Amino acid sequence: MKIEVNDPACVGSGQCALVAEDLFDQDDDGIVVLLRDHAGPEHQDAARRAAALCPARAITLSD
């Protein structure tokens, strides 16, 4: 699964980093930092949850 983030859209809520800490982090300003641009099978559920919880819809997933 490919993961993309729209940095300018990020509002810094941090939900992605909370539910998928292996895939996402936040910079000093609270903006999303993508740690991996692909989620293996073991991280796909967390990636989907992070995308669903993002209030700005800044995370896009594709197969």
ABEGO torsion letter per residue (X at the ends): XBBBBBAAABAGAGAAAAABAAABBBBAAGBBBBABABBBAAAAAAAAAAAAABAAGABBBBX
